[in-house]
Amino acid sequence: MFMPDLSQYFPITDPTLIFFVVLLIILFAPIVMGRLRIPHIIGMVLAGIVVGEYGLNILGRDNSFELFGEVGLYYIMFLAGLEMDMEGLKKNKQRVGLFGLLTFALPFLLTFVATYSLLHYELTASLMLGCLMASNTLIAYPIVGRYGLQRHPSSTLSVGSSMLSLLIALLTLAAIVNSFRSSGGAVFWLMFLLKFALFVAGMIVVVPRLARWFLRRYSDAVMQFIFVLAILFLSAALSNFIGLEGIFGAFVAGLILNRFIPSVSPLMNRIEFTGNAIFIPYFLIGVGMLINVRLLFSGGNILWIVLAITLFGTLGKALAAYVSAFVYKLPRSWGHMMFGLTSAHAAGAIAMVMVGHSLEVAPGRYLLDDEVLNGVVIMILVTCVISTILTEYSARHIRLYENNDTNEKLQIADYEKILIPVKYPEYADNLMSLAMMMRNPKRNKGIVALNVVYDDINAQQNQEQGRRLLEHLQQMTSAVDVPLQTQVRIAANIANGIKHAFKEYQASEILMGLHFHKEVSTKFWGQFTQSLYNGLSQQIIIARITQPLNTIRRIQVAVPSRAEYEPGFYRWLERLSRMAGNLDCRIQFHGRNESLELIKEYVNNRHPNVRAEYTFMGHWNELPSLASTIRTDHLFVVVTARKGTISYKNALERLPEEVNKHFRGKTLMIVFPDQYGNRTDSMTFSQPQHTEEQSAYDLFRQWIRHIGDPSDDSNNE
């Protein structure tokens, strides 16, 4: 029987077919690996081995794998910096410093001793291999993202220490190469330090200002995405130029842009989607195509090379993680996560070994020969398997453990469904972004977008415009997987239409826009708003947003005296704390000491990473004096009160005039807190007895103390 010779068709060289095969791998590898209960990342690397020239030779490793592979590696490091908890990094800088030094020093020393004493390599070659194993690649970081643990303390420690160890390894490698070539000396290091200082200073000074200017000026989604990628590759190119690897520059770019791209924003979703769908899988497949497993069975010293550098290098990484966890009394699962994330090696190791492979010690003889090069490539496979399995295990354990945390059971049942009445397209996007900043993603409750049109002769035309606006918002929320319900409603009275929809959807609060650039309309503020809060006892937030939310640097909150006795105190404080955390900006509360004390206790326990400040404001008449402290990139929040409630005061009657006079053109938010019960109930308790107030205060304070910090499970492991 005639069998056609198919070898003539392989390896595939047509770019279209290469891309098609890669897409098939990206599509089916997670499905197959999921059935086998193996992390998806390993599936990508194994698929690369199978289809590469050392496997079935289906694909040739053409320039597309070089290009997309490098982009994928940059993307991993960029996302690590972009999603890092910056406040957690500042608070844990000592832990990061210790872990970073240990995760460099221990693998470096153990690998150096093993290769110098056991394999009898030259001193320079052993030092270079020590640098190679001291660094690591965050190959398993996508697993952390899949479990939503990017801001978990163990992830922050791992990412921060990885960058510190990489920087030290690159500096040590530069010193080794410089001494080997006997060129440069002091002049080389002086120029290097000068270029490094200019690079860091330029990134810190120029990029934030450029990003703030661009994001304020251009709101187009595609333009913002391209701008972010341009900053990423510019930083990587500059890092290469000064003598460091591009991955270091990619990480720095992520850190710089961290606060401009909130984790719940559509822009972040686009960045993550593009990387996880194309670039990162392409990089993993390309790494697999470099691995020649047959060399393990070909004899020679390669097996001993793989055993030595893998065993001692990985042992050093394990010791660094578990010693750091022991010193700082961290849970065992955190130690597993730290070891898993820092134990893998990938393209960075290949780059380093190629440097050694290019250094000629004698004609035809190189500092690191072909056996070492192949041994390092196989080591990459082994460490990637160890890293992904351990990271998957520890991430699952941490997520399950946190879901069962007793602190979660102590939380007050906070029903949450935000209703957003929208009419003007120029405000709709900002209101929706604000709602996404305030919502609790763990509950994954939907948002309701409502468009109310007058019942007049233009009702049909206005309905169609409303539907188009709501369809636009539907696309916006779909990009970040936020459920959205929409309705176009006809009503003879706009306020009544909003109230009826509020009750139909059983919403928890209203978030609406103040559609006046220059002045706050007395009619809108008085009749319209009063009609709403007379008929509804739930929270109403009115916002005037004059700039993109991700460019806000500070939130300033004016809190009336006795606000802590209001039933809605918990809700608005929780919403503002979430918003400050998502925007990674400072929040400053102005109020009486009694209120500030309780606010501080609540924020420290429930949102410990929020950068909060507390300023005494003795009297509500001091509100106009705050105007001089409100900058153009600040958000000013006024917590007001309904008439006849505990925290209401006559000075609030002047609020519309004061806003028009002192806060014109500023980004503004007015909060009417929850008032459970009807108006007569509120009037009855307008002047409660001091003992009742104190009792409510003590109960609420006791509840907050029992909440604890849900992110701190160090004593519950």
DRENVEX-502458 format. One line per field, with one value per residue (C-alpha): residue number from 1; residue in one letter; x, z, y. Coordinates in pm, whole numbers, always signed. Layout:
num <- (NUM|...)
residu <- (A|...)
px <- (X|...)
pz <- (Z|...)
py <- (Y|...)
// end
This chain:
num <- (1|2|3|4|5|6|7|8|9|10|11|12|13|14|15|16|17|18|19|20|21|22|23|24|25|26|27|28|29|30|31|32|33|34|35|36|37|38|39|40|41|42|43|44|45|46|47|48|49|50|51|52|53|54|55|56|57|58|59|60|61|62|63|64|65|66|67|68|69|70|71|72|73|74|75|76|77|78|79|80|81|82|83|84|85|86|87|88|89|90|91|92|93|94|95|96|97|98|99|100|101|102|103|104|105|106|107|108|109|110|111|112|113|114|115|116|117|118|119|120|121|122|123|124|125|126|127|128|129|130|131|132|133|134|135|136|137|138|139|140|141|142|143|144|145|146|147|148|149|150|151|152|153|154|155|156|157|158|159|160|161|162|163|164|165|166|167|168|169|170|171|172|173|174|175|176|177|178|179|180|181|182|183|184|185|186|187|188|189|190|191|192|193|194|195|196|197|198|199|200|201|202|203|204|205|206|207|208|209|210|211|212|213|214|215|216|217|218|219|220|221|222|223|224|225|226|227|228|229|230|231|232|233|234|235|236|237|238|239|240|241|242|243|244|245|246|247|248|249|250|251|252|253|254|255|256|257|258|259|260|261|262|263|264|265|266|267|268|269|270|271|272|273|274|275|276|277|278|279|280|281|282|283|284|285|286|287|288|289|290|291|292|293|294|295|296|297|298|299|300|301|302|303|304|305|306|307|308|309|310|311|312|313|314|315|316|317|318|319|320|321|322|323|324|325|326|327|328|329|330|331|332|333|334|335|336|337|338|339|340|341|342|343|344|345|346|347|348|349|350|351|352|353|354|355|356|357|358|359|360|361|362|363|364|365|366|367|368|369|370|371|372|373|374|375|376|377|378|379|380|381|382|383|384|385|386|387|388|389|390|391|392|393|394|395|396|397|398|399|400|401|402|403|404|405|406|407|408|409|410|411|412|413|414|415|416|417|418|419|420|421|422|423|424|425|426|427|428|429|430|431|432|433|434|435|436|437|438|439|440|441|442|443|444|445|446|447|448|449|450|451|452|453|454|455|456|457|458|459|460|461|462|463|464|465|466|467|468|469|470|471|472|473|474|475|476|477|478|479|480|481|482|483|484|485|486|487|488|489|490|491|492|493|494|495|496|497|498|499|500|501|502|503|504|505|506|507|508|509|510|511|512|513|514|515|516|517|518|519|520|521|522|523|524|525|526|527|528|529|530|531|532|533|534|535|536|537|538|539|540|541|542|543|544|545|546|547|548|549|550|551|552|553|554|555|556|557|558|559|560|561|562|563|564|565|566|567|568|569|570|571|572|573|574|575|576|577|578|579|580|581|582|583|584|585|586|587|588|589|590|591|592|593|594|595|596|597|598|599|600|601|602|603|604|605|606|607|608|609|610|611|612|613|614|615|616|617|618|619|620|621|622|623|624|625|626|627|628|629|630|631|632|633|634|635|636|637|638|639|640|641|642|643|644|645|646|647|648|649|650|651|652|653|654|655|656|657|658|659|660|661|662|663|664|665|666|667|668|669|670|671|672|673|674|675|676|677|678|679|680|681|682|683|684|685|686|687|688|689|690|691|692|693|694|695|696|697|698|699|700|701|702|703|704|705|706|707|708|709|710|711|712|713|714|715|716|717)
residu <- (M|F|M|P|D|L|S|Q|Y|F|P|I|T|D|P|T|L|I|F|F|V|V|L|L|I|I|L|F|A|P|I|V|M|G|R|L|R|I|P|H|I|I|G|M|V|L|A|G|I|V|V|G|E|Y|G|L|N|I|L|G|R|D|N|S|F|E|L|F|G|E|V|G|L|Y|Y|I|M|F|L|A|G|L|E|M|D|M|E|G|L|K|K|N|K|Q|R|V|G|L|F|G|L|L|T|F|A|L|P|F|L|L|T|F|V|A|T|Y|S|L|L|H|Y|E|L|T|A|S|L|M|L|G|C|L|M|A|S|N|T|L|I|A|Y|P|I|V|G|R|Y|G|L|Q|R|H|P|S|S|T|L|S|V|G|S|S|M|L|S|L|L|I|A|L|L|T|L|A|A|I|V|N|S|F|R|S|S|G|G|A|V|F|W|L|M|F|L|L|K|F|A|L|F|V|A|G|M|I|V|V|V|P|R|L|A|R|W|F|L|R|R|Y|S|D|A|V|M|Q|F|I|F|V|L|A|I|L|F|L|S|A|A|L|S|N|F|I|G|L|E|G|I|F|G|A|F|V|A|G|L|I|L|N|R|F|I|P|S|V|S|P|L|M|N|R|I|E|F|T|G|N|A|I|F|I|P|Y|F|L|I|G|V|G|M|L|I|N|V|R|L|L|F|S|G|G|N|I|L|W|I|V|L|A|I|T|L|F|G|T|L|G|K|A|L|A|A|Y|V|S|A|F|V|Y|K|L|P|R|S|W|G|H|M|M|F|G|L|T|S|A|H|A|A|G|A|I|A|M|V|M|V|G|H|S|L|E|V|A|P|G|R|Y|L|L|D|D|E|V|L|N|G|V|V|I|M|I|L|V|T|C|V|I|S|T|I|L|T|E|Y|S|A|R|H|I|R|L|Y|E|N|N|D|T|N|E|K|L|Q|I|A|D|Y|E|K|I|L|I|P|V|K|Y|P|E|Y|A|D|N|L|M|S|L|A|M|M|M|R|N|P|K|R|N|K|G|I|V|A|L|N|V|V|Y|D|D|I|N|A|Q|Q|N|Q|E|Q|G|R|R|L|L|E|H|L|Q|Q|M|T|S|A|V|D|V|P|L|Q|T|Q|V|R|I|A|A|N|I|A|N|G|I|K|H|A|F|K|E|Y|Q|A|S|E|I|L|M|G|L|H|F|H|K|E|V|S|T|K|F|W|G|Q|F|T|Q|S|L|Y|N|G|L|S|Q|Q|I|I|I|A|R|I|T|Q|P|L|N|T|I|R|R|I|Q|V|A|V|P|S|R|A|E|Y|E|P|G|F|Y|R|W|L|E|R|L|S|R|M|A|G|N|L|D|C|R|I|Q|F|H|G|R|N|E|S|L|E|L|I|K|E|Y|V|N|N|R|H|P|N|V|R|A|E|Y|T|F|M|G|H|W|N|E|L|P|S|L|A|S|T|I|R|T|D|H|L|F|V|V|V|T|A|R|K|G|T|I|S|Y|K|N|A|L|E|R|L|P|E|E|V|N|K|H|F|R|G|K|T|L|M|I|V|F|P|D|Q|Y|G|N|R|T|D|S|M|T|F|S|Q|P|Q|H|T|E|E|Q|S|A|Y|D|L|F|R|Q|W|I|R|H|I|G|D|P|S|D|D|S|N|N|E)
px <- (+0|+139|+203|+254|+569|+449|+794|+830|+554|+726|+837|+566|+715|+408|+337|-39|-23|+228|-8|-299|-115|-13|-376|-482|-227|-346|-705|-668|-375|-583|-865|-636|-435|-755|-871|-535|-540|-210|-152|-217|+123|+298|+71|+198|+563|+504|+319|+620|+844|+617|+578|+936|+1238|+1340|+994|+776|+931|+591|+690|+1011|+1110|+1096|+1125|+766|+859|+1152|+930|+617|+826|+1011|+686|+530|+818|+791|+417|+460|+693|+478|+163|+354|+440|+100|-96|+134|-7|+211|+96|+157|+503|+583|+461|+656|+977|+1186|+1039|+1094|+1453|+1534|+1362|+1520|+1871|+1815|+1662|+1970|+2245|+2144|+2097|+2405|+2630|+2495|+2516|+2863|+2993|+2829|+2962|+3309|+3365|+3162|+3171|+3517|+3421|+3637|+3580|+3425|+3194|+3077|+3005|+2806|+2597|+2542|+2401|+2182|+2021|+1998|+1762|+1420|+1128|+771|+656|+369|+238|-64|-182|-183|-392|-638|-701|-724|-426|-220|-239|-199|+101|+276|+251|+380|+677|+755|+736|+932|+1207|+1224|+1300|+1557|+1735|+1720|+1878|+2160|+2213|+2233|+2480|+2692|+2679|+2790|+3083|+3185|+3172|+3358|+3636|+3658|+3704|+3934|+3779|+3614|+3703|+3599|+3494|+3253|+3086|+3070|+2895|+2666|+2558|+2503|+2283|+2094|+2024|+1907|+1681|+1513|+1482|+1339|+1080|+973|+959|+848|+619|+361|+318|+292|+42|-176|-179|-258|-532|-706|-690|-775|-1046|-1046|-992|-759|-543|-506|-408|-147|-10|+42|+219|+439|+550|+615|+844|+1014|+1107|+1227|+1437|+1595|+1670|+1849|+2039|+2185|+2305|+2017|+1770|+1451|+1242|+1367|+1245|+910|+863|+956|+699|+434|+522|+509|+171|+30|-189|-311|-470|-713|-760|-1135|-1100|-1174|-817|-672|-905|-782|-418|-464|-676|-424|-133|-306|-464|-166|+168|+225|+118|+340|+633|+568|+539|+862|+1043|+925|+1057|+1409|+1408|+1573|+1475|+1671|+1997|+1928|+1972|+2264|+2533|+2811|+2806|+2475|+2278|+2515|+2494|+2114|+2111|+2367|+2223|+1858|+1901|+2121|+1963|+1610|+1720|+1853|+1522|+1331|+1551|+1512|+1132|+1085|+1349|+1183|+842|+982|+1156|+843|+603|+411|+166|+300|+87|+255|+594|+474|+356|+684|+887|+660|+675|+1052|+1173|+1117|+1372|+1296|+1416|+1617|+1830|+1875|+1990|+2247|+2382|+2410|+2632|+2864|+2843|+2972|+3281|+3576|+3847|+4051|+4010|+3697|+3640|+3383|+3331|+2998|+2997|+2713|+2656|+2594|+2365|+2154|+2162|+2025|+1745|+1641|+1670|+1413|+1162|+1213|+1188|+883|+707|+800|+697|+360|+252|+349|+199|-127|-145|-67|-296|-587|-515|-494|-813|-1009|-873|-968|-1317|-1368|-1205|-1407|-1367|-1586|-1865|-1851|-1926|-2260|-2486|-2442|-2694|-2552|-2714|-2628|-2881|-2733|-2976|-2803|-2905|-2596|-2335|-2048|-2125|-2240|-1894|-1757|-2059|-2024|-1651|-1731|-1983|-1730|-1478|-1731|-1883|-1765|-1629|-1642|-2020|-2042|-2377|-2496|-2541|-2864|-2839|-3160|-3265|-3585|-3750|-4039|-4378|-4415|-4421|-4047|-4070|-4010|-3702|-3564|-3624|-3410|-3130|-3156|-3128|-2813|-2660|-2743|-2602|-2277|-2269|-2347|-2037|-1830|-1932|-1907|-1538|-1479|-1736|-1967|-2338|-2551|-2929|-3070|-3407|-3548|-3846|-4115|-4242|-4427|-4189|-3819|-3776|-4080|-3951|-3620|-3795|-4023|-3729|-3532|-3806|-3864|-3499|-3466|-3156|-2945|-2841|-2846|-2543|-2628|-2455|-2461|-2479|-2362|-2008|-2020|-2305|-2513|-2873|-3083|-3380|-3192|-3036|-3352|-3669|-3531|-3301|-3546|-3813|-3579|-3470|-3819|-3943|-3636|-3450|-3146|-2812|-2800|-2468|-2453|-2122|-1976|-1674|-1455|-1159|-1088|-1102|-764|-593|-724|-442|-638|-991|-1087|-1394|-1585|-1764|-2032|-2027|-2227|-2215|-2112|-2460|-2635|-2755|-2579|-2237|-2099|-2216|-2062|-1741|-1708|-1775|-1515|-1258|-1304|-1272|-950|-809|-895|-757|-451|-479|-474|-797|-818|-1107|-1198|-1421|-1455|-1222|-1509|-1597|-1236|-1147|-1415|-1337|-967|-1043|-1272|-1033|-734|-926|-1118|-892|-540|-376|-571|-353|-581|-518|-731|-762|-959|-1240|-1400|-1706|-1899|-1851|-1487|-1599|-1522|-1165|-1106|-1142|-781|-659|-863|-650|-766|-668|-855|-1203|-1395|-1663|-1923|-2117|-2441|-2762|-3136|-3326|-3434|-3166|-2901|-2614|-2821|-2730|-2857|-2523|-2607|-2877|-2599|-2423|-2544|-2427|-2093|-2033|-2106|-1887|-1587|-1576|-1673|-1524|-1387|-1454|-1726|-1937|-2233|-2343|-2685|-2642|-2893|-3183|-3375|-3739|-3982|-3966|-4156|-3903|-3623|-3801|-3863|-3494|-3372|-3258|-3188|-3069|-2694|-2701|-2869|-2617|-2327|-2471|-2499|-2148|-2005|-2186|-2066|-1712|-1717|-1834|-1549|-1292|-1422|-1402|-1024|-813|-951|-623|-414|-441|-95|-226|-496|-300)
pz <- (+0|-105|+183|+82|+207|+430|+547|+247|+387|+725|+892|+796|+670|+547|+798|+769|+852|+1132|+1296|+1244|+1416|+1705|+1750|+1758|+2032|+2230|+2189|+2270|+2515|+2807|+2724|+2722|+3024|+3214|+3160|+3289|+3582|+3468|+3471|+3129|+3114|+3115|+2828|+2617|+2683|+2617|+2295|+2187|+2248|+2040|+1738|+1743|+1552|+1837|+1843|+1542|+1349|+1251|+1291|+1228|+1489|+1255|+1330|+1451|+1757|+1822|+1795|+1973|+2226|+2331|+2341|+2555|+2804|+2827|+2876|+3173|+3346|+3252|+3395|+3712|+3764|+3651|+3888|+4187|+4512|+4546|+4895|+5000|+4845|+5049|+5369|+5301|+5170|+5444|+5364|+4993|+5060|+5270|+5035|+4730|+4877|+4986|+4655|+4481|+4725|+4810|+4451|+4342|+4610|+4584|+4203|+4207|+4457|+4269|+3925|+4050|+4286|+4131|+3760|+3779|+3568|+3550|+3808|+3559|+3411|+3758|+3856|+3538|+3602|+3957|+3819|+3581|+3859|+4096|+3858|+3765|+3529|+3656|+3421|+3653|+3705|+3473|+3722|+3995|+3770|+3699|+4072|+4130|+4368|+4196|+4505|+4760|+4991|+4877|+4513|+4604|+4788|+4502|+4226|+4419|+4519|+4163|+4028|+4300|+4237|+3859|+3896|+4115|+3877|+3574|+3750|+3855|+3502|+3361|+3606|+3505|+3133|+3184|+3384|+3131|+2843|+3054|+2905|+3056|+3423|+3633|+3325|+3228|+3571|+3589|+3253|+3346|+3674|+3497|+3229|+3492|+3700|+3393|+3290|+3632|+3675|+3327|+3382|+3720|+3614|+3250|+3209|+3484|+3352|+2996|+3094|+3292|+3002|+2740|+2935|+3013|+2653|+2466|+2577|+2269|+2381|+2095|+2139|+2512|+2451|+2190|+2420|+2700|+2467|+2337|+2692|+2757|+2459|+2497|+2853|+2745|+2464|+2700|+2949|+2677|+2578|+2925|+2949|+3136|+2995|+2842|+3094|+3368|+3172|+3107|+3480|+3555|+3297|+3475|+3809|+3668|+3496|+3789|+3934|+3595|+3497|+3768|+3789|+3719|+3415|+3053|+2960|+3205|+3065|+2710|+2818|+3004|+2727|+2453|+2653|+2778|+2442|+2207|+2330|+2648|+2492|+2190|+2426|+2613|+2292|+2166|+2487|+2441|+2084|+2216|+2439|+2314|+2560|+2359|+2484|+2829|+2683|+2452|+2714|+2808|+3087|+3002|+3252|+3532|+3422|+3432|+3772|+3925|+3817|+3857|+4196|+4364|+4196|+4285|+4636|+4683|+4569|+4806|+5101|+5030|+5020|+5327|+5535|+5459|+5547|+5873|+5972|+5918|+6049|+5724|+5652|+5489|+5179|+5132|+5139|+4871|+4655|+4700|+4604|+4310|+4156|+4199|+4095|+3717|+3454|+3093|+2822|+3071|+3145|+2774|+2723|+3001|+2881|+2528|+2666|+2811|+2488|+2298|+2516|+2350|+2592|+2314|+1939|+1894|+2271|+2459|+2824|+2825|+2565|+2376|+2654|+2905|+2660|+2608|+2981|+3061|+2807|+2964|+3310|+3192|+3126|+3469|+3662|+3464|+3559|+3927|+3929|+3762|+3967|+4298|+4211|+4100|+4423|+4652|+4466|+4494|+4862|+4938|+4744|+4914|+5253|+5209|+5092|+5421|+5631|+5943|+5884|+5577|+5794|+6023|+5749|+5754|+5474|+5230|+4952|+4651|+4322|+4191|+3975|+3731|+3558|+3239|+2980|+2843|+2660|+2777|+3140|+3099|+3064|+3371|+3581|+3477|+3556|+3895|+3967|+3873|+4110|+4394|+4344|+4519|+4248|+4484|+4503|+4126|+4154|+3845|+3772|+3641|+3374|+3332|+3072|+3152|+2879|+2903|+2782|+2510|+2130|+2111|+2328|+2046|+1917|+2271|+2334|+2036|+2154|+2499|+2359|+2166|+2482|+2686|+2414|+2437|+2814|+2762|+2545|+2805|+3093|+2880|+2830|+3204|+3264|+3477|+3452|+3335|+3319|+3106|+3067|+2869|+3061|+2966|+3249|+3295|+3580|+3564|+3939|+3969|+3681|+3863|+4190|+4026|+3848|+4175|+4346|+4051|+4032|+4413|+4387|+4688|+4587|+4311|+4134|+3909|+3731|+3807|+3450|+3497|+3423|+3581|+3827|+4036|+3940|+4242|+4072|+4010|+4355|+4535|+4367|+4170|+4438|+4718|+4524|+4503|+4863|+4992|+4820|+4881|+5203|+5034|+4948|+4665|+4516|+4279|+4091|+3865|+3697|+3502|+3429|+3379|+3713|+3666|+3667|+4015|+4270|+4588|+4727|+4990|+5201|+5418|+5695|+5908|+6284|+6417|+6072|+6242|+6398|+6061|+5941|+5604|+5753|+5665|+5304|+5187|+5377|+5212|+4865|+4903|+5045|+4752|+4507|+4671|+4662|+4296|+4194|+4415|+4528|+4869|+5052|+5315|+5561|+5720|+6027|+6403|+6602|+6709|+6347|+6229|+6500|+6386|+6017|+6080|+6271|+5995|+5708|+5888|+5950|+5626|+5376|+5523|+5188|+5137|+5193|+5422|+5605|+5874|+5930|+6207|+6090|+6391|+6228|+5904|+5835|+5756|+5436|+5207|+5344|+5199|+4850|+4852|+4908|+4624|+4311|+3958|+3993|+4325|+4386|+4653|+4835|+5059|+5287|+5351|+5527|+5479|+5676|+6018|+6051|+6322|+6135|+5965|+6037|+5908|+5740|+5483|+5345|+5203|+5030|+4671|+4700|+4852|+4579|+4309|+4472|+4599|+4406|+4056|+3788|+4042|+4031|+4291|+4463|+4696|+4914|+5079|+5312|+5375|+5608|+5677|+5763|+5664|+5714|+6042|+6184|+6088|+6250|+6565|+6611|+6502|+6856|+7025|+7379|+7436|+7594|+7287|+7058|+7265|+7269|+6888|+6860|+7089|+6910|+6571|+6698|+6852|+6520|+6332|+6578|+6524|+6147|+6147|+5835|+5586|+5395|+5698|+5753|+5897|+6235|+6105|+5887)
py <- (+0|+336|+580|+943|+1109|+1392|+1498|+1726|+1948|+1994|+2203|+2451|+2774|+2958|+3242|+3195|+2824|+2884|+3130|+2890|+2603|+2831|+2937|+2571|+2507|+2809|+2688|+2317|+2307|+2444|+2200|+1897|+2009|+2081|+1723|+1599|+1846|+1995|+2374|+2528|+2694|+2356|+2256|+2547|+2457|+2085|+2169|+2374|+2072|+1846|+2076|+2210|+2091|+1857|+1698|+1623|+1914|+2053|+2418|+2599|+2856|+3155|+3525|+3543|+3337|+3569|+3876|+3753|+3563|+3875|+4071|+3796|+3805|+4183|+4147|+3912|+4156|+4456|+4298|+4206|+4573|+4699|+4476|+4507|+4640|+4950|+5035|+4674|+4695|+5007|+4847|+4527|+4684|+4521|+4179|+4236|+4344|+4037|+3793|+3958|+3931|+3571|+3461|+3599|+3498|+3140|+3007|+3202|+3052|+2696|+2689|+2843|+2585|+2295|+2390|+2493|+2196|+1914|+1997|+2164|+2464|+2772|+3044|+3287|+3022|+2915|+3274|+3324|+3012|+3133|+3461|+3267|+3060|+3359|+3537|+3404|+3465|+3505|+3232|+3129|+3481|+3427|+3162|+3427|+3651|+3371|+3328|+3704|+3711|+3980|+4201|+3924|+3987|+3668|+3783|+4129|+3980|+3742|+4003|+4265|+4021|+3884|+4229|+4293|+3963|+4021|+4365|+4229|+3935|+4165|+4395|+4097|+3957|+4293|+4296|+3941|+4018|+4346|+4177|+3895|+4136|+4359|+4672|+4974|+4943|+5242|+5437|+5159|+5157|+5534|+5553|+5265|+5427|+5758|+5597|+5397|+5709|+5902|+5613|+5583|+5962|+6003|+5731|+5870|+6234|+6228|+5926|+6011|+6364|+6240|+5969|+6212|+6459|+6196|+6016|+6344|+6461|+6140|+5898|+5674|+5313|+5220|+5529|+5467|+5104|+5198|+5469|+5217|+4971|+5253|+5336|+4967|+4916|+5252|+5161|+4815|+4965|+5220|+4944|+4748|+5060|+5119|+4758|+4590|+4340|+4478|+4283|+4516|+4818|+4649|+4597|+4960|+5076|+4868|+5024|+5378|+5326|+5128|+5403|+5529|+5197|+5075|+4700|+4730|+4957|+4853|+4953|+4700|+4436|+4503|+4486|+4157|+4005|+4081|+3944|+3629|+3549|+3594|+3723|+3519|+3183|+3258|+3314|+2986|+2784|+2942|+2841|+2482|+2476|+2541|+2232|+1911|+1638|+1375|+1524|+1378|+1030|+1106|+1049|+1289|+1544|+1708|+1499|+1604|+1967|+1959|+1787|+2024|+2358|+2248|+2082|+2341|+2644|+2532|+2436|+2789|+2938|+2708|+2796|+3168|+3144|+2928|+3104|+3439|+3295|+3155|+3480|+3689|+3419|+3396|+3113|+2799|+2857|+3196|+3025|+2780|+3070|+3259|+2952|+2870|+3216|+3261|+2916|+2927|+3028|+3111|+3347|+3554|+3247|+3182|+3541|+3505|+3171|+3310|+3586|+3321|+3123|+3428|+3478|+3299|+3177|+3012|+2965|+2756|+2725|+2931|+3011|+2821|+2543|+2375|+2121|+2399|+2577|+2263|+2184|+2529|+2487|+2154|+2312|+2567|+2288|+2131|+2459|+2569|+2245|+2286|+2652|+2610|+2307|+2465|+2805|+2643|+2442|+2735|+2979|+2736|+2681|+3055|+3129|+2851|+2948|+3314|+3224|+3041|+3311|+3380|+3751|+3721|+3575|+3875|+4125|+4300|+4181|+4467|+4427|+4606|+4701|+5047|+5234|+5489|+5729|+5846|+6101|+6276|+6061|+6284|+6190|+5830|+5673|+5850|+5755|+5393|+5397|+5547|+5273|+5005|+5165|+5150|+4806|+4493|+4258|+3960|+3982|+4035|+4209|+4386|+4754|+4905|+5176|+5375|+5631|+5820|+6029|+6271|+6151|+6414|+6435|+6362|+6051|+5803|+5987|+6024|+5653|+5562|+5791|+5636|+5284|+5375|+5523|+5214|+4985|+5180|+5127|+4757|+4725|+4908|+4679|+4364|+4444|+4403|+4125|+4340|+4242|+4534|+4567|+4847|+5014|+5305|+5439|+5692|+5909|+6235|+6319|+6228|+6195|+5968|+5754|+5707|+5621|+5364|+5198|+5199|+5000|+4766|+4667|+4661|+4880|+4970|+5323|+5582|+5727|+6018|+6303|+6673|+6797|+7153|+7263|+7606|+7631|+7397|+7465|+7553|+7390|+7068|+7067|+7163|+7037|+6743|+6600|+6668|+6482|+6183|+6161|+6238|+5925|+5709|+5640|+5482|+5641|+5895|+6010|+6307|+6343|+6610|+6454|+6693|+6463|+6090|+5910|+5742|+6083|+6177|+6196|+6268|+6235|+6494|+6417|+6664|+6472|+6645|+6599|+6302|+6136|+5812|+5784|+5774|+5430|+5485|+5564|+5219|+5228|+5557|+5492|+5151|+5297|+5574|+5333|+5096|+5384|+5508|+5156|+5100|+5440|+5392|+5754|+5920|+5993|+6267|+6292|+6628|+6618|+6603|+6380|+6153|+6080|+6057|+5808|+5566|+5622|+5554|+5236|+5114|+5192|+5037|+4714|+4674|+4853|+4852|+4931|+5255|+5562|+5760|+6087|+6252|+6629|+6796|+7029|+7193|+7347|+7301|+7672|+7589|+7416|+7716|+7730|+7383|+7530|+7649|+7292|+7137|+7102|+7032|+6665|+6620|+6482|+6673|+6471|+6632|+6398|+6583|+6481|+6485|+6744|+6623|+6353|+6320|+6480|+6751|+7113|+7445|+7518|+7248|+7477|+7697|+7406|+7485|+7846|+7745|+7486|+7746|+8007|+7811|+7481|+7589|+7364|+7113|+6741|+6704|+6440|+6494|+6201|+6167|+5866|+5589|+5664|+5345|+5395|+5669|+6042|+6033|+5789|+6026|+6318|+6119|+6052|+6394|+6468|+6133|+6099|+6100|+5752|+5603|+5768|+5641|+5292|+5287|+5426|+5157|+4875|+4990|+5036|+4689|+4540|+4709|+4577|+4224|+4255|+4248|+4255|+3999|+3999|+3905|+3530|+3496|+3388|+3157|+2922)
// end
